[in-house]
């Protein structure tokens, strides 16, 4: 997902920091770094300590109500 899908950095941040009960990752905002949104994809910098958990959270959860493809780079 990217800019053409109307994705904003706040949407990704919300998916990662939202409560687990609400489908979010439950991570601290301080563990999330720069979020770059491009036309069809986005880059999200996260702390090494939560990288695997963040991948799993985004794979299983939803961003803006939609499933997104996630891979580590």
URVENTA-V358257 format. One record per backbone hydrogen bond with DSSP energy under -1.0 kcal/mol. NH is the residue of the N-H (numbers start at 1). CO is the residue of the C=O. If there is no record, write none. Layout:
NH/CO
NH/CO
//
This chain:
3/38
4/39
5/2
6/3
7/2
12/8
13/9
14/10
15/11
16/12
17/13
18/14
23/20
24/19
25/15
26/18
27/16
31/28
32/29
33/45
36/43
38/41
43/36
45/34
47/31
50/47
54/50
55/51
56/52
57/53
58/54
59/55
60/56
61/57
63/66
66/63
//
